[in-house]
Amino acid sequence: MACRQCGTCCVAPDISALDKPLGERCRHLLPTGLCDIYATRPAVCASYRPDDLCGLITAPTLDERVANYLRLFGLAAAPVGVSGRSEA
């Protein structure tokens, strides 16, 4: 499956190599849905391959896709401000 460049994989999961919490937008995700550090992204990001999950979470907006992802795995993102990080 080809990447849909929807940005969900850069928001929904936690990415410890980037100190990115569950459900928070990666600071490297561009408005276009592409990665600003694509050439030097962490191995966990480079090894990700789109699969059937992408079809299961399809929705019109990024927020809806992230909510579908979290719901599918029975996860909940931390409420804003709980992580101690400021939004960029």
C-alpha positions in Angstrom: 0.0 0.0 0.0 1.3 3.5 -0.9 1.5 6.1 1.8 -1.4 8.4 1.8 0.6 11.2 3.4 -2.2 11.8 5.8 0.1 12.4 8.8 -1.7 10.0 11.2 1.4 8.0 11.9 3.1 11.3 12.9 0.4 12.1 15.4 -1.4 9.1 16.8 1.4 6.8 18.1 4.1 7.8 20.7 7.5 8.1 19.2 10.0 7.9 22.0 13.0 8.6 19.8 11.5 12.0 19.2 10.1 12.4 22.7 6.7 12.6 21.1 3.7 11.5 23.3 0.7 9.5 22.2 -1.8 11.6 20.3 0.4 14.7 20.0 1.5 16.1 16.6 5.2 15.5 15.8 7.0 18.8 15.7 8.5 17.6 12.3 5.2 17.0 10.6 4.6 19.7 7.9 1.2 21.0 6.9 1.5 19.0 3.7 1.5 15.7 5.7 5.2 15.2 5.0 8.1 14.9 7.4 10.5 17.9 7.7 13.4 15.6 8.7 12.6 12.7 6.3 16.2 12.1 5.3 17.3 11.9 9.0 14.2 10.6 10.7 14.5 7.9 13.4 14.7 4.2 12.5 11.2 3.7 13.9 9.8 6.2 11.5 11.9 4.9 8.5 10.8 1.3 9.1 7.1 2.2 9.2 5.2 0.8 6.2 1.5 1.7 5.4 -0.7 -1.3 5.8 -4.4 -2.3 6.3 -4.5 -0.1 9.5 -4.4 2.9 7.2 -7.6 1.8 5.6 -9.3 1.1 9.0 -8.8 4.6 10.3 -9.7 6.5 7.1 -11.6 9.7 7.9 -11.8 13.2 6.3 -9.6 15.0 8.9 -6.4 14.3 10.7 -8.2 14.7 14.1 -10.7 12.1 13.1 -8.1 9.7 11.8 -6.1 10.0 15.1 -9.3 9.4 17.1 -10.0 6.3 15.0 -6.4 5.0 15.6 -6.6 5.6 19.3 -10.0 4.0 19.6 -8.9 1.0 17.5 -6.2 0.3 20.0 -8.1 1.2 23.1 -5.8 4.2 23.8 -6.4 7.7 25.0 -4.1 10.6 24.4 -3.1 12.6 27.4 -5.2 15.8 27.9 -3.5 18.9 26.7 -1.0 20.2 29.3 -0.6 16.9 31.2 2.6 16.1 29.4 4.2 19.3 30.4 5.0 20.2 26.9 4.0 23.4 25.2 2.3 23.3 21.8 4.3 24.7 18.9 
